[in-house]
């Protein structure tokens, strides 16, 4: 069933592609429908449900509880208005977090679940940079004397 496409105009080719795409979609839908009917018949004949065969199929993923490849992430921030609402600090900031930061005196550290009593320890790079700045400042003072 070879079709010589060289003799078709661009408009005819576009029409052919559109018709072929529609036909492909209809054929795929028919195959899926037939497969579902076979699966449903097999499950019914064995008195099973899809959840018996595939326990995790059909359940919606819960964000934060095993979502993603790296596993669950503990919540880091808590909403001041509703303590049951939390955010891990990853991804896009939720609206409640953005609104809370706009209030006077509210910082991200104050929204930490731990209460933000202890600031995060500086990294080695930050500590080295701070130390280098101090040394540089001492040298400048010595040169002026």
MDTraj code that builds the backbone (N, CA, C; nanometers):
import mdtraj as md
import numpy as np

residues = "UNK UNK UNK UNK UNK UNK UNK UNK UNK UNK UNK UNK UNK UNK UNK UNK UNK UNK UNK UNK UNK UNK UNK UNK UNK UNK UNK UNK UNK UNK UNK UNK UNK UNK UNK UNK UNK UNK UNK UNK UNK UNK UNK UNK UNK UNK UNK UNK UNK UNK UNK UNK UNK UNK UNK UNK UNK UNK UNK UNK UNK UNK UNK UNK UNK UNK UNK UNK UNK UNK UNK UNK UNK UNK UNK UNK UNK UNK UNK UNK UNK UNK UNK UNK UNK UNK UNK UNK UNK UNK UNK UNK UNK UNK UNK UNK UNK UNK UNK UNK UNK UNK UNK UNK UNK UNK UNK UNK UNK UNK UNK UNK UNK UNK UNK UNK UNK UNK UNK UNK UNK UNK UNK UNK UNK UNK UNK UNK UNK UNK UNK UNK UNK UNK UNK UNK UNK UNK UNK UNK UNK UNK UNK UNK UNK".split()
xyz = np.array([
    [0.0833, -0.1172, 0.0000],
    [0.0000, 0.0000, 0.0000],
    [0.0879, 0.1238, 0.0000],
    [0.1634, 0.1408, -0.0993],
    [0.2524, 0.2550, -0.1104],
    [0.1809, 0.3682, -0.1823],
    [0.1925, 0.4866, -0.1265],
    [0.1331, 0.6045, -0.1879],
    [0.2482, 0.6929, -0.2348],
    [0.2415, 0.7358, -0.3590],
    [0.3456, 0.8234, -0.4124],
    [0.3163, 0.9659, -0.3668],
    [0.3890, 1.0112, -0.2669],
    [0.3646, 1.1432, -0.2074],
    [0.4282, 1.2563, -0.2869],
    [0.5122, 1.2229, -0.3817],
    [0.5819, 1.3257, -0.4593],
    [0.4875, 1.4070, -0.5462],
    [0.3759, 1.3482, -0.5862],
    [0.2830, 1.4157, -0.6767],
    [0.1798, 1.5019, -0.6034],
    [0.1816, 1.5004, -0.4696],
    [0.0846, 1.5773, -0.3922],
    [0.1332, 1.7199, -0.3704],
    [0.0392, 1.8149, -0.3681],
    [0.0731, 1.9540, -0.3359],
    [0.0818, 1.9660, -0.1826],
    [0.1438, 2.0749, -0.1345],
    [0.1508, 2.0926, 0.0115],
    [0.0121, 2.0913, 0.0779],
    [-0.0845, 2.1510, 0.0160],
    [-0.2208, 2.1539, 0.0713],
    [-0.2782, 2.0133, 0.0795],
    [-0.2558, 1.9339, -0.0254],
    [-0.3055, 1.7958, -0.0265],
    [-0.2346, 1.7111, 0.0782],
    [-0.1049, 1.7351, 0.0955],
    [-0.0295, 1.6621, 0.1982],
    [-0.0812, 1.6955, 0.3386],
    [-0.1082, 1.8249, 0.3625],
    [-0.1615, 1.8646, 0.4932],
    [-0.2964, 1.7987, 0.5191],
    [-0.3825, 1.7927, 0.4170],
    [-0.5127, 1.7277, 0.4303],
    [-0.4956, 1.5792, 0.4572],
    [-0.4020, 1.5169, 0.3863],
    [-0.3741, 1.3745, 0.4063],
    [-0.3261, 1.3473, 0.5481],
    [-0.2360, 1.4330, 0.5964],
    [-0.1841, 1.4165, 0.7330],
    [-0.2961, 1.4328, 0.8349],
    [-0.3820, 1.5332, 0.8169],
    [-0.4931, 1.5560, 0.9096],
    [-0.5876, 1.4364, 0.9109],
    [-0.6196, 1.3845, 0.7925],
    [-0.7080, 1.2684, 0.7850],
    [-0.6433, 1.1448, 0.8473],
    [-0.5139, 1.1263, 0.8230],
    [-0.4437, 1.0118, 0.8796],
    [-0.4376, 1.0224, 1.0323],
    [-0.4163, 1.1436, 1.0853],
    [-0.4134, 1.1633, 1.2305],
    [-0.5490, 1.1315, 1.2929],
    [-0.6550, 1.1755, 1.2279],
    [-0.7889, 1.1467, 1.2781],
    [-0.8161, 0.9965, 1.2758],
    [-0.7755, 0.9313, 1.1688],
    [-0.7944, 0.7868, 1.1570],
    [-0.7110, 0.7134, 1.2610],
    [-0.5895, 0.7584, 1.2839],
    [-0.5035, 0.6976, 1.3850],
    [-0.5655, 0.7100, 1.5238],
    [-0.6185, 0.8276, 1.5547],
    [-0.6839, 0.8476, 1.6841],
    [-0.8036, 0.7562, 1.7023],
    [-0.8844, 0.7423, 1.5980],
    [-1.0024, 0.6550, 1.6052],
    [-0.9606, 0.5088, 1.6212],
    [-0.8574, 0.4672, 1.5485],
    [-0.8104, 0.3283, 1.5572],
    [-0.7539, 0.3001, 1.6974],
    [-0.6804, 0.3963, 1.7514],
    [-0.6223, 0.3795, 1.8860],
    [-0.7332, 0.3712, 1.9916],
    [-0.8347, 0.4536, 1.9774],
    [-0.9473, 0.4503, 2.0710],
    [-1.0179, 0.3156, 2.0656],
    [-1.0326, 0.2607, 1.9463],
    [-1.0978, 0.1300, 1.9306],
    [-1.0146, 0.0194, 1.9960],
    [-0.8831, 0.0251, 1.9805],
    [-0.7955, -0.0755, 2.0413],
    [-0.8017, -0.0664, 2.1941],
    [-0.8008, 0.0553, 2.2461],
    [-0.8075, 0.0741, 2.3918],
    [-0.9403, 0.0225, 2.4455],
    [-1.0497, 0.0518, 2.3748],
    [-1.1818, 0.0070, 2.4173],
    [-1.1885, -0.1456, 2.4205],
    [-1.1348, -0.2090, 2.3183],
    [-1.1351, -0.3554, 2.3122],
    [-1.0508, -0.4159, 2.4252],
    [-0.9361, -0.3556, 2.4533],
    [-0.8502, -0.4047, 2.5608],
    [-0.9197, -0.3904, 2.6963],
    [-0.9860, -0.2779, 2.7173],
    [-1.0589, -0.2575, 2.8436],
    [-1.1700, -0.3613, 2.8600],
    [-1.2402, -0.3900, 2.7523],
    [-1.3475, -0.4894, 2.7594],
    [-1.2919, -0.6269, 2.7960],
    [-1.1779, -0.6626, 2.7384],
    [-1.1154, -0.7916, 2.7693],
    [-1.0699, -0.7964, 2.9154],
    [-1.0104, -0.6878, 2.9614],
    [-0.9621, -0.6822, 3.1005],
    [-1.0796, -0.6899, 3.1976],
    [-1.1853, -0.6116, 3.1698],
    [-1.3036, -0.6135, 3.2566],
    [-1.3653, -0.7525, 3.2612],
    [-1.3742, -0.8207, 3.1457],
    [-1.4307, -0.9555, 3.1406],
    [-1.3446, -1.0530, 3.2212],
    [-1.2137, -1.0412, 3.2096],
    [-1.1228, -1.1294, 3.2826],
    [-1.1322, -1.1052, 3.4335],
    [-1.1388, -0.9788, 3.4743],
    [-1.1518, -0.9473, 3.6163],
    [-1.2846, -0.9988, 3.6717],
    [-1.3911, -0.9775, 3.5962],
    [-1.5233, -1.0223, 3.6411],
    [-1.5289, -1.1748, 3.6502],
    [-1.4696, -1.2444, 3.5548],
    [-1.4704, -1.3907, 3.5547],
    [-1.3958, -1.4470, 3.6764],
    [-1.2953, -1.3750, 3.7245],
    [-1.2168, -1.4203, 3.8394],
    [-1.2580, -1.3519, 3.9693],
    [-1.3669, -1.2754, 3.9657],
    [-1.4197, -1.2052, 4.0831],
    [-1.3126, -1.1160, 4.1474],
    [-1.2441, -1.0374, 4.0644],
    [-1.1386, -0.9473, 4.1109],
    [-1.1711, -0.8043, 4.0698],
    [-1.1023, -0.7107, 4.1347],
    [-1.1108, -0.5705, 4.0927],
    [-0.9722, -0.5276, 4.0458],
    [-0.9668, -0.4137, 3.9824],
    [-0.8380, -0.3628, 3.9341],
    [-0.7438, -0.3356, 4.0510],
    [-0.8011, -0.2998, 4.1667],
    [-0.7188, -0.2726, 4.2851],
    [-0.6596, -0.4003, 4.3447],
    [-0.7270, -0.5149, 4.3205],
    [-0.6701, -0.6416, 4.3651],
    [-0.5465, -0.6765, 4.2833],
    [-0.5527, -0.6488, 4.1555],
    [-0.4427, -0.6831, 4.0652],
    [-0.3311, -0.5788, 4.0729],
    [-0.3685, -0.4511, 4.0711],
    [-0.2736, -0.3400, 4.0794],
    [-0.3125, -0.2521, 4.1984],
    [-0.2606, -0.2793, 4.3180],
    [-0.3031, -0.2048, 4.4374],
    [-0.2764, -0.0549, 4.4320],
    [-0.1752, -0.0116, 4.3599],
    [-0.1423, 0.1314, 4.3585],
    [-0.2027, 0.2034, 4.2395],
    [-0.2640, 0.1353, 4.1466],
    [-0.3227, 0.1992, 4.0293],
    [-0.4533, 0.2668, 4.0653],
    [-0.4788, 0.3787, 4.0022],
    [-0.6046, 0.4472, 4.0202],
    [-0.6105, 0.5373, 4.1416],
    [-0.5083, 0.5351, 4.2255],
    [-0.5057, 0.6223, 4.3425],
    [-0.4281, 0.7468, 4.3070],
    [-0.4785, 0.8596, 4.3483],
    [-0.4096, 0.9845, 4.3201],
    [-0.2916, 0.9994, 4.4149],
    [-0.1798, 1.0488, 4.3619],
    [-0.0609, 1.0693, 4.4432],
    [-0.0850, 1.1830, 4.5406],
    [-0.0392, 1.1649, 4.6624],
    [-0.0516, 1.2685, 4.7647],
    [0.0775, 1.3479, 4.7637],
    [0.0664, 1.4792, 4.7494],
    [0.1837, 1.5654, 4.7443],
    [0.2527, 1.5625, 4.8793],
    [0.3825, 1.5397, 4.8780],
    [0.4603, 1.5413, 5.0007],
    [0.4704, 1.4050, 5.0665],
    [0.3857, 1.3112, 5.0319],
    [0.3908, 1.1791, 5.0935],
    [0.4351, 1.0776, 4.9892],
    [0.5634, 1.0710, 4.9646],
    [0.6173, 0.9757, 4.8697],
    [0.6117, 1.0230, 4.7261],
    [0.5810, 1.1476, 4.7040],
    [0.5756, 1.1992, 4.5681],
    [0.7170, 1.2200, 4.5154],
    [0.7375, 1.1951, 4.3893],
    [0.8679, 1.2178, 4.3290],
    [0.9630, 1.1024, 4.3508],
    [1.0790, 1.1123, 4.2925],
    [1.1769, 1.0045, 4.3002],
    [1.2551, 1.0045, 4.4309],
    [1.2731, 1.1210, 4.4904],
    [1.3583, 1.1292, 4.6072],
    [1.2843, 1.1028, 4.7376],
    [1.1562, 1.0764, 4.7324],
    [1.0813, 1.0467, 4.8532],
    [1.0173, 1.1704, 4.9130],
    [0.9577, 1.1502, 5.0291],
    [0.8850, 1.2581, 5.0953],
    [0.9817, 1.3601, 5.1543],
    [0.9349, 1.4831, 5.1577],
    [1.0135, 1.5916, 5.2155],
    [0.9366, 1.6437, 5.3356],
    [1.0047, 1.6578, 5.4460],
    [0.9395, 1.7060, 5.5670],
    [0.8982, 1.8518, 5.5485],
    [0.7837, 1.8914, 5.6036],
    [0.7427, 2.0306, 5.5920],
    [0.8379, 2.1219, 5.6682],
    [0.8610, 2.2390, 5.6143],
    [0.9566, 2.3320, 5.6722],
    [0.8868, 2.4563, 5.7288],
    [0.7787, 2.4998, 5.6635],
    [0.7080, 2.6213, 5.7037],
    [0.5634, 2.5877, 5.7402],
    [0.5080, 2.6625, 5.8370],
    [0.3705, 2.6428, 5.8799],
    [0.2947, 2.7743, 5.8672],
    [0.1715, 2.7663, 5.8216],
    [0.0876, 2.8842, 5.8057],
    [0.0529, 2.9412, 5.9435],
    [0.0685, 3.0726, 5.9630],
    [0.0355, 3.1307, 6.0929],
    [-0.1157, 3.1317, 6.1185],
    [-0.1960, 3.1334, 6.0145],
    [-0.3407, 3.1372, 6.0303],
    [-0.4010, 2.9990, 6.0519],
    [-0.3500, 2.8987, 5.9801],
    [-0.4011, 2.7621, 5.9915],
    [-0.2820, 2.6682, 6.0076],
    [-0.2532, 2.6244, 6.1296],
    [-0.1354, 2.5405, 6.1542],
    [-0.1351, 2.4076, 6.0793],
    [-0.2503, 2.3652, 6.0261],
    [-0.2524, 2.2390, 5.9531],
    [-0.1954, 2.2533, 5.8127],
    [-0.1779, 2.3774, 5.7660],
    [-0.1242, 2.4014, 5.6318],
    [0.0262, 2.4208, 5.6421],
    [0.1006, 2.3387, 5.5684],
    [0.2468, 2.3466, 5.5713],
    [0.3010, 2.3514, 5.4295],
    [0.4305, 2.3821, 5.4205],
    [0.5009, 2.3851, 5.2921],
    [0.6428, 2.3371, 5.3154],
    [0.6954, 2.2580, 5.2233],
    [0.8282, 2.1999, 5.2378],
    [0.9403, 2.2980, 5.2053],
    [0.9070, 2.4080, 5.1423],
    [1.0111, 2.5021, 5.1020],
    [1.0635, 2.4735, 4.9632],
    [1.0121, 2.3702, 4.9000],
    [1.0542, 2.3355, 4.7641],
    [0.9473, 2.3771, 4.6660],
    [0.9897, 2.4136, 4.5481],
    [0.8954, 2.4519, 4.4444],
    [0.8423, 2.5920, 4.4658],
    [0.7344, 2.6206, 4.3980],
    [0.6744, 2.7529, 4.4026],
    [0.6114, 2.7786, 4.5393],
    [0.6346, 2.8968, 4.5928],
    [0.5806, 2.9314, 4.7241],
    [0.4287, 2.9429, 4.7176],
    [0.3580, 2.8868, 4.8168],
    [0.2125, 2.8972, 4.8172],
    [0.1661, 3.0386, 4.8485],
    [0.0418, 3.0665, 4.8159],
    [-0.0133, 3.2012, 4.8353],
    [-0.0112, 3.2427, 4.9817],
    [-0.0434, 3.1502, 5.0741],
    [-0.0457, 3.1879, 5.2151],
    [0.0925, 3.2336, 5.2611],
    [0.1986, 3.1730, 5.2055],
    [0.3352, 3.2093, 5.2421],
    [0.3676, 3.3499, 5.1908],
    [0.3302, 3.3767, 5.0653],
    [0.3560, 3.5086, 5.0066],
    [0.2822, 3.6182, 5.0827],
    [0.1541, 3.5911, 5.1168],
    [0.0748, 3.6898, 5.1896],
    [0.1311, 3.7144, 5.3289],
    [0.1762, 3.6089, 5.3939],
    [0.2313, 3.6229, 5.5286],
    [0.3576, 3.7082, 5.5271],
    [0.4403, 3.6929, 5.4251],
    [0.5645, 3.7707, 5.4168],
    [0.5391, 3.9189, 5.3929],
    [0.4221, 3.9518, 5.3389],
    [0.3899, 4.0922, 5.3137],
    [0.3494, 4.1648, 5.4417],
    [0.3144, 4.0883, 5.5458],
    [0.2761, 4.1509, 5.6719],
    [0.3985, 4.2069, 5.7433],
    [0.3767, 4.3100, 5.8203],
    [0.4854, 4.3768, 5.8912],
    [0.5426, 4.2855, 6.0003],
    [0.6723, 4.2718, 6.0017],
    [0.7408, 4.1939, 6.1042],
    [0.7450, 4.0443, 6.0793],
    [0.6876, 3.9976, 5.9710],
    [0.6869, 3.8540, 5.9425],
    [0.7988, 3.8230, 5.8437],
    [0.8844, 3.7292, 5.8805],
    [0.9922, 3.6854, 5.7927],
    [0.9779, 3.5357, 5.7697],
    [1.0505, 3.4849, 5.6730],
    [1.0470, 3.3420, 5.6446],
    [1.0961, 3.2625, 5.7655],
    [1.1927, 3.3163, 5.8391],
    [1.2453, 3.2474, 5.9562],
    [1.1380, 3.2317, 6.0643],
    [1.0490, 3.3306, 6.0751],
    [0.9429, 3.3232, 6.1757],
    [0.8355, 3.2215, 6.1388],
    [0.8274, 3.1857, 6.0110],
    [0.7290, 3.0877, 5.9670],
    [0.7832, 2.9447, 5.9712],
    [0.9092, 2.9287, 6.0073],
    [0.9668, 2.7953, 6.0173],
    [0.8919, 2.7147, 6.1225],
    [0.8781, 2.5862, 6.1004],
    [0.8064, 2.5010, 6.1943],
    [0.8793, 2.4966, 6.3285],
    [1.0114, 2.4979, 6.3270],
    [1.0893, 2.4974, 6.4510],
    [1.0796, 2.6300, 6.5242],
    [1.0199, 2.7280, 6.4636],
    [1.0092, 2.8588, 6.5250],
    [1.1206, 2.9514, 6.4825],
    [1.2175, 2.8992, 6.4119],
    [1.3264, 2.9826, 6.3620],
    [1.4185, 3.0319, 6.4707],
    [1.4264, 2.9579, 6.5837],
    [1.5093, 3.0038, 6.6931],
    [1.6574, 3.0009, 6.6588],
    [1.6999, 2.9002, 6.5836],
    [1.8415, 2.8897, 6.5484],
    [1.8579, 2.9091, 6.3984],
    [1.9359, 3.0082, 6.3557],
    [1.9561, 3.0251, 6.2122],
    [2.0389, 2.9101, 6.1575],
    [2.0263, 2.8886, 6.0307],
    [2.1001, 2.7809, 5.9660],
    [2.2495, 2.8070, 5.9753],
    [2.3256, 2.6996, 5.9946],
    [2.4703, 2.7116, 6.0039],
    [2.5261, 2.7535, 5.8688],
    [2.6213, 2.8471, 5.8669],
    [2.6772, 2.8897, 5.7388],
    [2.7570, 2.7771, 5.6740],
    [2.7599, 2.7780, 5.5433],
    [2.8355, 2.6774, 5.4701],
    [2.9840, 2.7066, 5.4819],
    [3.0662, 2.6106, 5.4467],
    [3.2110, 2.6294, 5.4522],
    [3.2536, 2.7430, 5.3601],
    [3.1907, 2.7509, 5.2446],
    [3.2249, 2.8556, 5.1488],
    [3.1925, 2.9936, 5.2067],
    [3.0753, 3.0054, 5.2702],
    [3.0360, 3.1337, 5.3286],
    [3.1305, 3.1718, 5.4423],
    [3.1679, 3.0738, 5.5239],
    [3.2597, 3.1012, 5.6345],
    [3.3966, 3.1441, 5.5816],
    [3.4445, 3.0793, 5.4764],
    [3.5744, 3.1149, 5.4187],
    [3.5698, 3.2553, 5.3588],
    [3.4578, 3.2888, 5.2942],
    [3.4442, 3.4220, 5.2356],
    [3.4426, 3.5287, 5.3444],
    [3.3724, 3.4994, 5.4531],
    [3.3656, 3.5944, 5.5641],
    [3.5048, 3.6144, 5.6245],
    [3.5794, 3.5065, 5.6378],
    [3.7140, 3.5123, 5.6931],
    [3.8060, 3.5933, 5.6012],
    [3.7923, 3.5729, 5.4700],
    [3.8746, 3.6462, 5.3735],
    [3.8445, 3.7953, 5.3796],
    [3.7181, 3.8301, 5.3996],
    [3.6815, 3.9715, 5.4093],
    [3.7464, 4.0333, 5.5322],
    [3.7450, 3.9585, 5.6435],
    [3.8077, 4.0092, 5.7662],
    [3.9571, 4.0318, 5.7461],
    [4.0236, 3.9367, 5.6824],
    [4.1676, 3.9515, 5.6585],
    [4.1946, 4.0722, 5.5701],
    [4.1133, 4.0870, 5.4670],
    [4.1294, 4.2010, 5.3772],
    [4.1109, 4.3322, 5.4516],
    [4.0160, 4.3373, 5.5420],
    [3.9902, 4.4596, 5.6182],
    [4.1080, 4.4912, 5.7089],
    [4.1698, 4.3898, 5.7673],
    [4.2851, 4.4115, 5.8546],
    [4.4022, 4.4654, 5.7736],
    [4.4200, 4.4129, 5.6551],
    [4.5310, 4.4593, 5.5719],
    [4.5131, 4.6064, 5.5355],
    [4.3893, 4.6442, 5.5056],
    [4.3639, 4.7833, 5.4702],
    [4.3951, 4.8727, 5.5890],
    [4.3578, 4.8296, 5.7081],
    [4.3844, 4.9097, 5.8298],
    [4.5358, 4.9215, 5.8509],
    [4.6095, 4.8150, 5.8283],
    [4.7541, 4.8179, 5.8494],
    [4.8232, 4.9106, 5.7499],
    [4.7740, 4.9144, 5.6284],
    [4.8355, 4.9996, 5.5276],
    [4.8161, 5.1460, 5.5595],
    [4.7082, 5.1817, 5.6249],
    [4.6810, 5.3208, 5.6551],
    [4.7646, 5.3696, 5.7727],
    [4.8148, 5.2844, 5.8574],
    [4.8925, 5.3285, 5.9741],
    [5.0282, 5.3778, 5.9389],
])
top = md.Topology()
chain = top.add_chain()
for i, resn in enumerate(residues, 1):
    res = top.add_residue(resn, chain, resSeq=i)
    for name in ("N", "CA", "C"):
        top.add_atom(name, md.element.get_by_symbol(name[0]), res)
traj = md.Trajectory(xyz[None], top)
